[in-house]
Amino acid sequence: RNRGIETLMVTGVTTEVCVHTTVREANDRGYRCLVLGDACASYFPEFHEVGLRMIAAQGGIFGWVSTTTEVLAALSGARAAPTLQEAEDRWEPAA
C-alpha cells in the first residue's frame, strides 16, 4: 500500500489452495486480484478448473481470471483489454 499498489496479478500452484488463499487474503486486505489462469496449475486438472471458476464466480466476488496472452496484449497496447463480461463469456475450462 505504501507503494501505491492496488492490483495484484497472481500466479502459482496449487490453484485450489495456495492461489486461492493468496487471492482471498489479498482481497480481504483491499487489493484487487487478477489470476492468470494459464499461469496456475494443480495436481488435479479438475481442481484447477473449479478453483478458477470459484474465483470468477458472481462477477469476480474476490478476484478475476484472465490469461497471460490477454494481459500481455493489454499491457502492450496491442488491443483493449476485454471487459469482465467478455472475459467471463470467453472463458472455458480445459477439456
C-alpha positions as CSV (number, residue, x, y, z in Angstrom):
1,R,0.0,0.0,0.0
2,N,2.8,2.4,0.8
3,R,4.0,2.0,-2.8
4,G,0.6,2.7,-4.3
5,I,-0.1,-0.9,-5.3
6,E,-3.8,-1.6,-5.6
7,T,-4.0,-4.5,-8.0
8,L,-2.2,-7.9,-7.9
9,M,-1.6,-10.4,-10.7
10,V,-1.5,-13.8,-9.1
11,T,0.1,-17.0,-10.5
12,G,1.3,-20.3,-9.0
13,V,0.5,-23.7,-7.7
14,T,-1.7,-25.1,-6.5
15,T,-4.7,-23.2,-7.9
16,E,-7.2,-24.5,-5.4
17,V,-5.1,-24.0,-2.2
18,C,-2.2,-21.6,-2.5
19,V,-3.5,-19.3,-5.2
20,H,-7.0,-19.3,-3.6
21,T,-5.6,-18.4,-0.2
22,T,-3.4,-15.7,-1.6
23,V,-6.3,-14.1,-3.5
24,R,-8.7,-14.3,-0.7
25,E,-6.3,-12.8,1.8
26,A,-5.3,-10.0,-0.6
27,N,-8.9,-9.3,-1.3
28,D,-9.6,-9.1,2.5
29,R,-6.8,-6.5,2.7
30,G,-8.4,-4.4,0.0
31,Y,-6.4,-5.4,-3.1
32,R,-8.0,-6.2,-6.5
33,C,-6.7,-9.5,-7.7
34,L,-6.3,-10.8,-11.3
35,V,-5.5,-14.5,-11.5
36,L,-3.7,-15.6,-14.7
37,G,-5.4,-18.9,-15.2
38,D,-2.9,-20.3,-17.7
39,A,0.0,-19.5,-15.3
40,C,-1.5,-21.5,-12.4
41,A,-1.8,-25.3,-12.0
42,S,-2.9,-28.1,-9.8
43,Y,-2.0,-31.8,-9.5
44,F,-5.6,-32.4,-10.5
45,P,-6.9,-30.6,-13.6
46,E,-10.5,-30.7,-12.3
47,F,-9.4,-28.9,-9.1
48,H,-7.7,-26.2,-11.2
49,E,-10.8,-25.6,-13.3
50,V,-13.1,-25.5,-10.2
51,G,-10.7,-23.2,-8.4
52,L,-10.7,-20.7,-11.3
53,R,-14.5,-20.8,-11.5
54,M,-14.8,-20.1,-7.8
55,I,-12.5,-17.1,-8.1
56,A,-14.5,-15.7,-11.1
57,A,-18.0,-16.6,-9.6
58,Q,-20.6,-13.9,-9.2
59,G,-18.8,-11.4,-11.3
60,G,-15.5,-11.7,-9.6
61,I,-16.6,-11.6,-6.0
62,F,-13.0,-11.9,-4.8
63,G,-11.0,-11.8,-8.0
64,W,-11.0,-12.0,-11.8
65,V,-9.5,-14.6,-14.1
66,S,-7.7,-13.8,-17.4
67,T,-4.9,-15.3,-19.4
68,T,-1.3,-14.3,-19.9
69,T,-2.0,-13.5,-23.6
70,E,-4.8,-11.1,-22.8
71,V,-2.8,-9.4,-20.0
72,L,0.3,-9.0,-22.2
73,A,-1.7,-7.7,-25.1
74,A,-3.4,-5.2,-22.8
75,L,-0.1,-4.1,-21.3
76,S,1.5,-3.7,-24.7
77,G,-1.5,-1.7,-26.0
78,A,-2.0,-4.3,-28.8
79,R,-5.7,-4.2,-28.2
80,A,-8.1,-3.1,-25.5
81,A,-8.4,-5.4,-22.5
82,P,-11.7,-7.4,-22.5
83,T,-14.4,-6.3,-20.2
84,L,-15.2,-8.5,-17.3
85,Q,-18.3,-9.8,-19.1
86,E,-16.3,-10.5,-22.3
87,A,-13.7,-12.4,-20.3
88,E,-16.3,-14.5,-18.5
89,D,-18.2,-15.2,-21.8
90,R,-14.9,-16.4,-23.4
91,W,-13.5,-18.4,-20.5
92,E,-14.0,-22.1,-20.9
93,P,-12.5,-24.8,-18.7
94,A,-9.9,-27.1,-20.3
95,A,-11.3,-30.4,-21.6
